[in-house]
């Protein structure tokens, strides 16, 4: 037998009522974790040919061949929901209630990996999340025209794993769209279902090369935890000595000073005062002095 999670049965006064009830049951069912074809089954039930009783053995090939051959990729809205929910779930300082380490302003990058659906390769995107108001985030770098779409997103309310979200296009005058997402964070994987589609996301942290550079004697300085930048002591072009203070970041009400690992010249700053920096985010990049001849 083919793998099966469950049998879903609906009944009604006639076929059409049973069909509509079955479609609603699939829409309301939440499946997080295992790969499934719930959305495809719902679309089949709602297709006018199936609704009229005209489905034949060639129905799937005629009307759903593309969906069968190419599983759906996460939409811009789904990537935005993942970035929003990931940041407020993983980083308490970005939540809209409880203790905060900042006033919710600034921008920071987050690189997410979509673990994909059956038959798909993993996808990665680097997104920029900007806190633009109470509970509101603007997410840039989403798929779309030019591969750089922007959406505003916010959590309207949460009830356990369910979150009611509002999405608004970046352009002025765009009408907001409300959706209900179901989410679960387990073993550093965010399971997310939105609009009938389920995907899993994880964060891509800096690789070994960056970790090595950021260690003792390294020229790349990264934040080991999310926090608010309260001071930046250098500018691009400044010469620094090993151990010299570069930036101060406040996390969980504790201020930590980060220092240069090498002597050299500051060639890049990744933050400014009052920015929210994510875990692994770039603080500064220092080009080491040339060794003496």
C-alpha angles and dihedrals in degrees: 000000000000115000109276130188098187146330114248115202128184131180136194144159089280141001094273094053091047090049093051092047091050091050090051091048090054092047091053096043115099120210116179123176109013119076113249145166098232094128092050091051090050092050091050091052091050096046111114093228091054091043090054091050093247099124115129134177087277094052098101094046092048099046109018106031093114092050091049094049098040116036112214120270120222112274126229088260092054093048089049092050090049093051092046096047094040094055097045092042098046099034115050090192089070097049121113095230137038125028118352132193093205144017091259101260134126137053132268137172126244122186113206130189118209107212089210139219128278110304094014131112119233114272128211130197133178108217131186115222117199123188102224102169144333105328093346126118129182112213119200130186096052123152115269139086107357089004089263109094121157129212134179113223136179140172110245095186141334132218111182109298093351120090127183107218134191122209126193128181114242096244118093117263096024114147115241120243122210123210135170116231129190116211140177129181111210129162092348091306121116110215108202133182120187131160092356095305124111126202137161124228134191132179120254106221124200111291128241092271093057092043090053092048091048094051130083109325092009127137097215117077117197133178112251091203139021116268148128121282107235099173141015113193100187141048132213108281095030118131114230137187126226108275094023115140113257107170143349120222126190116213125169090352092304122113117216125190116216118206137198115269093204140023114257146088127313105240099170139020118199098189145039132201113294093017118136107232121200126223106281092017119147116259099172143337119218125195108216124234117263110257115254115263 
